[in-house]
Amino acid sequence: MPVSVRLVTTLLGAMGSRRSPADERATCLDDRMGPRFAFAAAATACLLALTSCTNSRSMPLTPSSHVSPAPGTSAASGGGRSVQQLDCSDYIGSHSRVPGFRVVLGVVALPTSTAGPALQTTRTGDAPSIPRLFAKTGLLVRAGADFQIVVPRGSGHRLGIGWGSSASPAKTVVVSNCPRAEMPGRWTAFAGGYWLDHPACVAVQVRTAQETSTVDIGLGAPCPGQRPPPQPSQN
């Protein structure tokens, strides 16, 4: 067996033997993304294991800062932090299409109320300062895009958002010119999701330098005209 194949096999075996709750959360996207995503995620894990040892990545995945944090988001509510800068190197896969998701402002694909059923929620088991429910779903980012995802002030929910390996509940997620992942496909995937205290249909905003769009996301409960979440969904 070639040395590179043995190396990847050994590394992946070691990775599979140590799984924390954060690992479980970071290695899964919304189930609706299907087996093609599972294959892409596995291929990415293999690629990252090999390149981390050989230090041979052909492009740096370091975010820039073309978009400033949104005004009015300096104070986090309900635990977590106020602003998260998405780490471009935390991608877990790449997609050419985004079935079941809605493309918003041409920069990001989200599971909005018109795209499919509401998301399942599970209890986090975290401290009371953190919202008690988590809705797992991927964030699909167009390569090179600069934008923010923002929890609007006065939304009426103790809502947090976050993606990437170090995600925790934030009020704003800033995405700054992430380059194309080293895989086929123009949409780069990041694991994470939404935190809240009670199932609800919530509003989030996508902001670019030119415009803002508000979309509804069903978290454990459907938005108007949307199907309920797959079961079991905790509340």
N, C-alpha and C positions, 0 to 999 in steps of 0.2 A: 504493500500500500504506500503511495507517495507520502513524503513527510508532511506536506501541507494538509492533506486529507486527514492524516492521523492527528495533527495538531488541532484542527477544527473539531474533530470528533471528541477529542479529550476535553477541549474547552467547553463545548456544549454540554457534555456530560456533567462537568463540574458546575456549570451554570444551573442545570436542572436540579442539582442536589441542594441548593441553597435558595429558598424562596421565602421572602418576608411578605407581610401584608402589602407593603408598598410595591413589591415586585408583582404581586398578583394584580394590583390595580393598574400598574404601568404596562403590563403585557397584554392587556385586553382592550379591544374596541367594542363598540356596540355590535351585538350578534348579527344584526341585519346586514353587516358588510360582507358576510358570506365567506366561503372557503377560499376564494381567490385572495382575500386579504390575509387569511391565516398562512397561506403559502408564501405571500410576499413578506410577512412579518418574520417567518422562519428563515427565509433567504437573507433578510436584513441582519438578523442575529448572527448568522453564519459569517456574513461579510464583515460585520463589525468585529467579531472575534478574531478573524484572520488579520484584518488591517490594524487592529490595536497592537498586535504583536509585531508586525512588520513595519509599522509606522509609514504606510505607503499610500495614504489617502491622497487623491489627486486634487482635492479642493478643500479649503478650510470651510467649516460650517460654523462661522462666528457671526452673531447678529451685529448689524450696525444700528444706528439710532436715528433714522430719518423722521420718525413720528414722535412727538413729545407726548407724555402722559396726558390724558384728557383732563380738563379742568373740573374741579368739584369732586375729585376722587382721592383726596389726600387723607381721609380718615376711613379706615376699614371698620365695618360693623359686623358683629357676630363672629369674631375670631379670624385668624389668618392675617394676611397682609393686604395692603391697599393696592399695590401695582406689582404684577409679575411680568418680567421681560422673558419671553419664550426663548429657551435655549435651542437654537437651530440644530445642534448636534444630537438632540434627544429624539429625533425622528425614529419611527418604528416600521415604516413601510412607505410605499409609493403606489399611486393609482392613476390610470389613464382616464377612468370614468368614476362618477360618484353616485351610483344608484341609491335611491332612498334618502338622499341629502339634497338640499337646495343651495345653489350657488348664490351668494349674497355679494353684490357690488363687484362681482368678478374676481374677488380676492380670497374668499373662504367658503367652504361648504359646511352647512349646519343641518341638524335634524329638526327642521322647523315643523310647525303644525300641519303644513300642507304636504309634507314629504313622506309621512308614514305614521305609525302609532306612537303614542307617548312613550317615553323612556321608562324602563324599570328603575325603581329605587331600592336601595338596601341600607340597613342601619350601619352607621360608621363605627359605633362603639367608642368614639373619641370623647375627649373631655367636653363638659357642658359649654365651653367657649366656642366649640366647633359645631356647626349645624349637624343635626343628628342623622340626616339622610344623605346618600350619595347616589347620583345618577351617572353611570359610566357611559361615555361616548367619545368617539374620536374627533379630533379637529383636523380638517383637511385644508391645507394651506397651498395657495398657488405660489410657485417659486418666484422670488423677487418682489413679492407684494409687501407694502407697508400699510398696516392698519391696526386698529384696536378693537377688542371686544369689551364692552362696558356694561356693567349692571347699572341701569339708570337710577339716579338719586330719587328717593321716594317711591321705590317700586313696591313697597308694602311687604316684602319678603326678606328674611335674613338669608340672602342668597350669596354664594361664592362661586367663582369659576377658576379653573386652572388646568394646565396641560403640561406634560413633560415629566421627567423622572422625579423632580423635586416639587411637583405641584402641591399647593395648599390653597385654601379658599382665598381668593382675591376679588377685588372689585373691578379691576381692569387688567386685561392681558394685552401686552404690546408685542406685536409681531413686526420685526424690522428686517426686510430684505433677506429672508432665508434663501440660500441658493438651492438649486435643484438637488434632490437627494441622489446618491450614487446608485440609483436604480431606475428602470424605465418608468415613465409616467410623469405627468406635470403636476399632480397633487401629492404633496408630502403629508404623511399622517403622523399625528402625535396623540398619545394616550392621555386620558384625563377625564374631565367631566364637570358636574355641577353639584354643589352642596346646598342643602336647604333643610328647614325644620319640618315642613309638612308638604305632602304632595300638592302640586299647584301647576297652573299654566303661567309661566313667567315670561317677561319681556327682557330681551337683551338688545343692545345696539352694536352695530358694526360701523366704525367710523374710519374713513380715509381722509386724506387732506382735502378732498373735493366735496364729499357728501357723507350723509349718515342714513342708515337704514335700520329700522326697528323690526325685529322678528319675534314671534312667539315660540316657546319651547315647552312642550308638555313633559313635566317631571313627576312621574308617579300618578299623574292625573291628566286626562286629555284636555287639550284646548278645544274650543267650539268647532264642531265638525270633524274632530280627530278621533281615531280609534283608541280605546283604552290600552294601557301598556300590557305587554305579554306577562303572564303570570308564571311564578309568583313575584309579586311586587310588594315590598314592605312599606309600612306607613307608621 
